[in-house]
Amino acid sequence: MNAPILPIQQEPVLTPDQLEEILRKHEIFLQHSMKGARAVLNSRHLPGIDLSNRLLSKADLSGSVLARANLKFVNLAGATLYCCDMHKVDARYGNFCCADMRGATLNGSNLSHARLDGADFRSGRLLRTDDMGRGAVIDRTGSAAGVDFTYCSLVGATFEGADLKGANFTGAILVGTKFKGARMENVILKHAVIADGDLKDISLPASALKECVLPPTPEALAATRRIVFQLNAHQRWIESDGRVGTAAQIDGADLRPLAETIGKFKLTAISARGIIAPGVDFSCTEMQGANFDNADLRGASFEGSDLRGVKLRGALLHHAKFLGADMRPLRLKSGVLIACDLAGAEFSAEQRAQALFS
C-alpha cells in the first residue's frame, strides 16, 4: 500500500538572534575558518525574511518557506533551494549561479538582473516522515510562472519540464539555456540573447523570437574576414602613430564570430558604435578612447582591459565583467583629460567597484 501524502513538517521557529548567529557563522565558514559552520536551514518557516546583501553561497535551505522574502543582492551561489516556497520573493540583482532550485515555487517573483548561470529549475521531490516514522514522497514540481527574469544571466541554466507560463525574459542572456519540455505559453523573449542550439527545444511561434538577438546570420559570418582585415589595418595605424594603416570603423558589426580572438587586437580609438558583442571576450585589451556607444555588450568581459577614456553611452552592459579594468581618465598628448562616458548605460555598483577609476 502506498504511503499517505503527509504535510511537510517544518522545523522549530528560530528566534532572530538564533538566525543571525547561523548567518554569521556561515559567513565565517565561507572564509574557510574552523570557527564557522555551513548554514543548514532546511524545512524552516521563514516567510518575508530579509536576507538582502547576505553571503549565503553553499547554504542549505531545502524545503523552506521563503515566500515574499527580500533577497535583493543576496549571494546564494551554489546554494540548495530544493523545493523551496519562494513565491513573490524580491531577488533582484541576486547571485544564484549553480544553485539547486529544483522543485522551487517562484510564481510572481522578481529576479530581474539576477545571475542564474548554471541554476537548475527542474522538478523535484521531498521525502518526509511523520512521528511514527512513516514516509511519504511529496511531489513539488515547482513553477516559475509569471516570474520576472528581465536582464538576467541564465547561461547554461536548466528549465527542462518547468512551468514558465507568462515568464518575462526581456533582455535576458539565454546562451546554452535548456528548455526541453518546458511550458512557455505567453513567454516574453524581447531582446533576449539566444545562441546556436538553444532554439531546438523551444516550441514557440516565430513571432515570439523576432525581436531576439539570434545567432549570427550567414551575412555576419561572411563579414568576419573583412573585419579582421580592418582590425589588422587598425593595429598598424596605432603602432605607426597614424603613418601606416587606417583607423577602423566597425559600427554595427556582429563580433560574436570573433568572440575568442578579438582580444589579440589593439582597439585603441576604434569606432565600434552599436556593435553586437554579447559574451565577447575583450579581457586584457587596449581600448583607450574607443567608442562603444549603444553597443550590446551584455555578458562581455573587460577584465584587465585598458578602458581609459572609453565611450559607452547607452551601451547594454548587463552582467559584463570589469574586474581590474582601467577606467581612469585618458590623458592626451596635449594634456587634456578625457573621462569615460557612461551616460545612459546601466553600470551597476558592483561593476564600478570592480574597475579602477582613480
Secondary structure, 3 states (H helix, E strand, C coil): CCCCCCCCCCCCCCCHHHHHHHHHHHHHHCCCCCCCCCCECCCCECCCCECCCCECCCCECCCCECCCCECCCCECCCCECCCCECCCCECCCCECCCCECCCCECCCCECCCCECCCCECCCEEEEEECCCCCEEEEEECCECCCCECCCCECCCCECCCCECCCCECCCCECCCCECCCCECCCCECCCCECCCCCCCCCCCCHHHHCCCECCCCHHHHHCHHHHHHHHHHHHHHHHCCCCCCCCCECCCCECHHHCCCHHHCCCCCCECCCCECCCCECCCCECCCCECCCCECCCCECCCCECCCCECCCCECCCCECCCCECCCEECCCCCEECCECCCCCCCHHHHHHCECC
